[in-house]
Amino acid sequence: MRLVLLFSLILLFNCEDKKTKPKPVKSKVTKVDTIAPEIEEKVIEIDSSKLTLEERYLPLNDDNAMDFFEEYGKINKENKVRIYTKFGNIDLELFNKVKYHRANFIFLTKNKAFDGTQFHRVVKNFVIQGGNSDEPEVLKKRRKMGRYLLPPDVRYGYKHRRGTISIPSGEIENAYKLASPFEFFITQKNQFHLDGEYTAFGRVIKGMDVVDKIADQEVDGGHWPRHNIYINKVEVID
């Protein structure tokens, strides 16, 4: 009996707690870069060769207009246009030698800059002058084209004969005689005193009877027609 009791005591004292302490859990920390990655600014280069001539130059100004018309004239070689009015049509031939003024008139014609304008100054036996307008739509179109002036080009000796189309000077007192690109006049009779002062850049080839009808309209003291004489449209013809 003593042996049994002794054996039991030995087992009791030799018994160990088999429980294991939990291993410490290492927390997994993810390193977060709190500095925002630098954003690389990319400049998108536009291939100018894929742009149209107008996209490269417009709106025009005094610095780029001549370069534009140099290129425009090489691409757009037309030199005949027709002016539509309620009195009939006027056909014009533009002189190729006066290349900047021809290119300018073709450019304005194709962009409908003259449509809806008026013959706003009529002096019988002298000239009918057109291209002016205060219509909002016309002014809006012209703003998109730009603001520029054309220098005179009188080196080819074209005379201001009856039926000549020429360009008025916006600053006739200016030494450079820069001219408004949006207006023009047609001479009803020979006006040789204008030679060398204004740029003759074309002539009427059909419709001088229409010019005479317009010149015969009643005007006020400022030579403005008492009844508006609209240029319905101008278009390039063959």
TIMITOR-646667 format. One record per residue (C-alpha): chain; x, y, z. Coordinates in pm, 1 decimal. Layout:
TIMITOR-646667
chain = A, u = X, v = Y, w = Z
...
end
This chain:
TIMITOR-646667
chain = A, u = 0.0, v = 0.0, w = 0.0
chain = A, u = 286.7, v = 228.7, w = 83.4
chain = A, u = 445.1, v = 146.7, w = -246.0
chain = A, u = 127.4, v = 250.8, w = -434.9
chain = A, u = 106.6, v = 574.8, w = -241.5
chain = A, u = 471.8, v = 651.9, w = -302.0
chain = A, u = 435.3, v = 586.9, w = -671.9
chain = A, u = 135.1, v = 819.3, w = -693.8
chain = A, u = 326.2, v = 1101.3, w = -525.3
chain = A, u = 617.2, v = 1063.9, w = -766.1
chain = A, u = 381.5, v = 1090.3, w = -1062.7
chain = A, u = 213.6, v = 1398.2, w = -916.2
chain = A, u = 536.8, v = 1589.6, w = -861.6
chain = A, u = 695.7, v = 1484.9, w = -1186.7
chain = A, u = 392.6, v = 1594.2, w = -1387.7
chain = A, u = 460.3, v = 1913.7, w = -1588.1
chain = A, u = 215.9, v = 2156.8, w = -1734.1
chain = A, u = 217.0, v = 2060.4, w = -2097.4
chain = A, u = 55.4, v = 2390.8, w = -2192.8
chain = A, u = 284.8, v = 2593.4, w = -2417.8
chain = A, u = 295.3, v = 2959.1, w = -2408.9
chain = A, u = 162.9, v = 3110.9, w = -2733.6
chain = A, u = 440.3, v = 3237.3, w = -2950.5
chain = A, u = 434.9, v = 3611.6, w = -2989.4
chain = A, u = 274.0, v = 3709.4, w = -3317.8
chain = A, u = 486.0, v = 3937.5, w = -3518.7
chain = A, u = 263.2, v = 4196.4, w = -3677.1
chain = A, u = 332.3, v = 4229.2, w = -4043.9
chain = A, u = 374.9, v = 4598.9, w = -4116.4
chain = A, u = 358.3, v = 4704.8, w = -4477.6
chain = A, u = 574.5, v = 5004.7, w = -4547.3
chain = A, u = 362.3, v = 5274.1, w = -4704.2
chain = A, u = 529.9, v = 5547.7, w = -4902.7
chain = A, u = 351.8, v = 5855.7, w = -4784.0
chain = A, u = 514.3, v = 6071.3, w = -5048.5
chain = A, u = 296.6, v = 6096.0, w = -5360.8
chain = A, u = 479.7, v = 5969.1, w = -5665.9
chain = A, u = 599.3, v = 6249.9, w = -5885.4
chain = A, u = 365.7, v = 6303.3, w = -6179.5
chain = A, u = 552.7, v = 6331.3, w = -6501.5
chain = A, u = 409.7, v = 6601.5, w = -6724.3
chain = A, u = 397.4, v = 6485.7, w = -7080.7
chain = A, u = 399.6, v = 6737.5, w = -7362.7
chain = A, u = 202.7, v = 6616.9, w = -7660.1
chain = A, u = 372.8, v = 6724.2, w = -7976.0
chain = A, u = 143.9, v = 6802.9, w = -8268.6
chain = A, u = 265.4, v = 6708.0, w = -8611.6
chain = A, u = 225.1, v = 7034.9, w = -8799.8
chain = A, u = 230.7, v = 6846.3, w = -9129.1
chain = A, u = -112.1, v = 6706.2, w = -9041.6
chain = A, u = -265.5, v = 7048.7, w = -8982.0
chain = A, u = -442.1, v = 7243.7, w = -9253.6
chain = A, u = -298.8, v = 7574.9, w = -9363.1
chain = A, u = -578.8, v = 7756.7, w = -9179.8
chain = A, u = -516.5, v = 7561.1, w = -8859.4
chain = A, u = -151.3, v = 7660.1, w = -8867.4
chain = A, u = -206.0, v = 8031.6, w = -8928.7
chain = A, u = -553.8, v = 8151.1, w = -8826.5
chain = A, u = -637.4, v = 8393.0, w = -8683.6
chain = A, u = -427.5, v = 8609.5, w = -8912.9
chain = A, u = -240.4, v = 8917.6, w = -8799.4
chain = A, u = 5.9, v = 9165.3, w = -8946.1
chain = A, u = 297.5, v = 8934.3, w = -8865.1
chain = A, u = 175.7, v = 8614.9, w = -9033.4
chain = A, u = -69.8, v = 8726.9, w = -9304.1
chain = A, u = 181.5, v = 8759.9, w = -9585.7
chain = A, u = 333.6, v = 8418.0, w = -9514.3
chain = A, u = -14.6, v = 8269.1, w = -9509.4
chain = A, u = -114.4, v = 8421.4, w = -9844.6
chain = A, u = 217.1, v = 8316.8, w = -9999.1
chain = A, u = 129.0, v = 7954.2, w = -9923.6
chain = A, u = -245.2, v = 7991.5, w = -9978.6
chain = A, u = -193.8, v = 8134.9, w = -10326.3
chain = A, u = 16.8, v = 7836.7, w = -10434.4
chain = A, u = -258.2, v = 7594.2, w = -10334.6
chain = A, u = -560.0, v = 7802.2, w = -10443.4
chain = A, u = -487.6, v = 7916.9, w = -10797.1
chain = A, u = -837.5, v = 8034.2, w = -10893.0
chain = A, u = -863.4, v = 8386.0, w = -11032.0
chain = A, u = -1226.5, v = 8433.5, w = -11131.5
chain = A, u = -1517.8, v = 8519.2, w = -10903.1
chain = A, u = -1880.2, v = 8624.1, w = -10936.5
chain = A, u = -2060.1, v = 8883.6, w = -10725.6
chain = A, u = -2436.7, v = 8832.6, w = -10692.6
chain = A, u = -2665.2, v = 9134.5, w = -10636.9
chain = A, u = -3031.3, v = 9210.7, w = -10691.3
chain = A, u = -2928.9, v = 9414.7, w = -10996.3
chain = A, u = -2748.5, v = 9120.6, w = -11155.9
chain = A, u = -2408.3, v = 8956.1, w = -11142.2
chain = A, u = -2059.0, v = 9097.3, w = -11178.1
chain = A, u = -1782.2, v = 8863.4, w = -11296.9
chain = A, u = -1424.4, v = 8947.5, w = -11206.1
chain = A, u = -1085.1, v = 8827.4, w = -11322.5
chain = A, u = -808.0, v = 8873.8, w = -11065.1
chain = A, u = -452.6, v = 8946.8, w = -11176.9
chain = A, u = -216.2, v = 8659.3, w = -11096.5
chain = A, u = 84.2, v = 8890.2, w = -11069.0
chain = A, u = -71.7, v = 9072.2, w = -10774.4
chain = A, u = -50.8, v = 8746.5, w = -10585.5
chain = A, u = -119.3, v = 8849.1, w = -10225.8
chain = A, u = -429.9, v = 9048.7, w = -10312.2
chain = A, u = -558.1, v = 8774.8, w = -10542.6
chain = A, u = -500.6, v = 8512.9, w = -10272.6
chain = A, u = -668.9, v = 8735.6, w = -10014.0
chain = A, u = -979.0, v = 8786.0, w = -10228.6
chain = A, u = -1005.1, v = 8413.6, w = -10306.7
chain = A, u = -958.2, v = 8327.4, w = -9939.5
chain = A, u = -1231.8, v = 8570.3, w = -9831.5
chain = A, u = -1460.7, v = 8447.9, w = -10109.1
chain = A, u = -1421.3, v = 8082.0, w = -10013.9
chain = A, u = -1484.6, v = 8168.1, w = -9649.1
chain = A, u = -1797.7, v = 8368.2, w = -9740.7
chain = A, u = -1660.7, v = 8687.5, w = -9588.3
chain = A, u = -1838.3, v = 8902.3, w = -9848.9
chain = A, u = -2177.6, v = 8728.3, w = -9828.7
chain = A, u = -2435.2, v = 8957.8, w = -9672.9
chain = A, u = -2218.3, v = 9269.2, w = -9699.1
chain = A, u = -2312.7, v = 9580.8, w = -9894.8
chain = A, u = -2200.6, v = 9824.6, w = -10156.7
chain = A, u = -2188.1, v = 10090.8, w = -9889.6
chain = A, u = -2031.3, v = 10379.3, w = -10081.9
chain = A, u = -2153.6, v = 10477.9, w = -10426.1
chain = A, u = -2014.9, v = 10775.1, w = -10616.6
chain = A, u = -2159.9, v = 10805.4, w = -10964.6
chain = A, u = -1902.9, v = 10826.7, w = -11244.7
chain = A, u = -1633.4, v = 10734.2, w = -10993.8
chain = A, u = -1654.3, v = 10408.4, w = -10793.8
chain = A, u = -1883.3, v = 10167.1, w = -10616.8
chain = A, u = -1726.3, v = 10039.8, w = -10295.8
chain = A, u = -1828.7, v = 9715.9, w = -10125.1
chain = A, u = -1749.8, v = 9469.0, w = -9850.7
chain = A, u = -1853.8, v = 9670.5, w = -9546.6
chain = A, u = -2102.9, v = 9537.4, w = -9292.6
chain = A, u = -2209.7, v = 9571.5, w = -8931.9
chain = A, u = -2403.9, v = 9243.6, w = -8937.5
chain = A, u = -2309.6, v = 9033.1, w = -8631.5
chain = A, u = -2267.7, v = 8712.1, w = -8833.1
chain = A, u = -2033.8, v = 8880.2, w = -9080.6
chain = A, u = -1825.7, v = 9032.6, w = -8801.6
chain = A, u = -1811.4, v = 8696.5, w = -8623.2
chain = A, u = -1674.6, v = 8526.5, w = -8935.2
chain = A, u = -1414.4, v = 8796.5, w = -8980.8
chain = A, u = -1294.2, v = 8774.4, w = -8621.7
chain = A, u = -1215.9, v = 8407.6, w = -8679.9
chain = A, u = -1010.5, v = 8499.4, w = -8986.0
chain = A, u = -815.5, v = 8757.0, w = -8792.1
chain = A, u = -723.4, v = 9121.0, w = -8807.5
chain = A, u = -460.9, v = 9215.4, w = -9061.6
chain = A, u = -369.9, v = 9466.0, w = -9331.4
chain = A, u = -222.8, v = 9426.9, w = -9677.2
chain = A, u = 54.8, v = 9649.8, w = -9810.8
chain = A, u = 7.3, v = 9806.3, w = -10156.5
chain = A, u = 142.7, v = 9630.8, w = -10463.2
chain = A, u = 157.0, v = 9869.5, w = -10759.4
chain = A, u = 479.4, v = 9750.9, w = -10926.4
chain = A, u = 309.3, v = 9591.8, w = -11226.5
chain = A, u = 160.5, v = 9914.7, w = -11357.5
chain = A, u = -204.3, v = 9813.1, w = -11373.1
chain = A, u = -418.9, v = 10117.3, w = -11448.8
chain = A, u = -745.8, v = 10217.2, w = -11285.7
chain = A, u = -949.0, v = 10190.9, w = -11604.7
chain = A, u = -1325.0, v = 10152.3, w = -11619.5
chain = A, u = -1410.8, v = 9823.2, w = -11453.8
chain = A, u = -1095.9, v = 9786.4, w = -11244.3
chain = A, u = -1130.3, v = 9624.8, w = -10902.4
chain = A, u = -897.0, v = 9779.0, w = -10648.7
chain = A, u = -850.1, v = 9795.8, w = -10276.4
chain = A, u = -902.0, v = 10106.3, w = -10064.4
chain = A, u = -643.5, v = 10215.5, w = -9814.4
chain = A, u = -746.6, v = 10205.6, w = -9451.9
chain = A, u = -472.1, v = 10456.1, w = -9370.1
chain = A, u = -419.2, v = 10663.8, w = -9681.2
chain = A, u = -203.0, v = 10914.0, w = -9490.1
chain = A, u = 20.6, v = 10634.8, w = -9366.9
chain = A, u = 348.0, v = 10603.5, w = -9554.6
chain = A, u = 293.0, v = 10232.1, w = -9600.9
chain = A, u = -59.7, v = 10280.6, w = -9733.7
chain = A, u = -179.5, v = 9962.0, w = -9569.3
chain = A, u = -518.8, v = 9855.9, w = -9699.9
chain = A, u = -828.3, v = 9698.7, w = -9549.3
chain = A, u = -847.0, v = 9338.3, w = -9674.4
chain = A, u = -1226.1, v = 9313.4, w = -9644.1
chain = A, u = -1327.4, v = 9599.3, w = -9873.6
chain = A, u = -1285.6, v = 9672.2, w = -10243.2
chain = A, u = -1405.5, v = 9914.7, w = -10506.1
chain = A, u = -1483.9, v = 9895.9, w = -10875.3
chain = A, u = -1421.7, v = 10199.1, w = -11094.6
chain = A, u = -1712.6, v = 10308.0, w = -11310.8
chain = A, u = -1492.8, v = 10524.5, w = -11533.3
chain = A, u = -1119.5, v = 10567.5, w = -11587.0
chain = A, u = -957.9, v = 10697.7, w = -11266.9
chain = A, u = -589.2, v = 10718.4, w = -11350.9
chain = A, u = -517.8, v = 10954.9, w = -11061.7
chain = A, u = -553.3, v = 10648.0, w = -10834.2
chain = A, u = -263.5, v = 10469.1, w = -11004.0
chain = A, u = 27.4, v = 10414.1, w = -10770.9
chain = A, u = -185.2, v = 10500.8, w = -10467.1
chain = A, u = -422.2, v = 10203.0, w = -10462.1
chain = A, u = -366.5, v = 9842.2, w = -10563.8
chain = A, u = -551.8, v = 9742.9, w = -10878.9
chain = A, u = -573.7, v = 9363.7, w = -10862.2
chain = A, u = -841.2, v = 9266.3, w = -11116.2
chain = A, u = -1101.3, v = 9373.2, w = -11368.0
chain = A, u = -1466.9, v = 9322.3, w = -11454.6
chain = A, u = -1503.3, v = 9077.5, w = -11743.3
chain = A, u = -1882.4, v = 9070.5, w = -11740.4
chain = A, u = -2149.2, v = 9280.7, w = -11572.0
chain = A, u = -2039.9, v = 9642.8, w = -11615.5
chain = A, u = -2405.9, v = 9719.6, w = -11683.8
chain = A, u = -2471.1, v = 9602.8, w = -11324.9
chain = A, u = -2195.2, v = 9833.3, w = -11197.1
chain = A, u = -2365.2, v = 10120.7, w = -11382.8
chain = A, u = -2704.4, v = 10036.2, w = -11228.9
chain = A, u = -2556.5, v = 10036.2, w = -10879.9
chain = A, u = -2373.2, v = 10362.7, w = -10944.9
chain = A, u = -2702.0, v = 10519.0, w = -11051.6
chain = A, u = -2877.5, v = 10454.5, w = -10718.4
chain = A, u = -2980.2, v = 10741.6, w = -10494.4
chain = A, u = -2739.7, v = 10814.5, w = -10208.6
chain = A, u = -2724.3, v = 11045.2, w = -9908.1
chain = A, u = -2468.2, v = 11315.9, w = -9840.9
chain = A, u = -2212.6, v = 11057.4, w = -9731.3
chain = A, u = -2254.0, v = 10854.2, w = -10053.3
chain = A, u = -2433.0, v = 10578.5, w = -9863.8
chain = A, u = -2718.2, v = 10431.7, w = -10075.9
chain = A, u = -3058.6, v = 10531.8, w = -9939.3
chain = A, u = -3168.7, v = 10173.6, w = -10001.2
chain = A, u = -2922.3, v = 9903.8, w = -9899.8
chain = A, u = -2746.4, v = 9734.0, w = -10189.6
chain = A, u = -2656.0, v = 9388.4, w = -10061.7
chain = A, u = -2390.8, v = 9158.1, w = -10194.9
chain = A, u = -2592.7, v = 8839.1, w = -10170.2
chain = A, u = -2287.3, v = 8618.7, w = -10215.1
chain = A, u = -1952.5, v = 8595.8, w = -10390.2
chain = A, u = -1825.3, v = 8266.6, w = -10529.3
chain = A, u = -1535.5, v = 8129.4, w = -10730.8
chain = A, u = -1618.7, v = 8045.0, w = -11093.0
chain = A, u = -1432.3, v = 7865.0, w = -11371.4
end
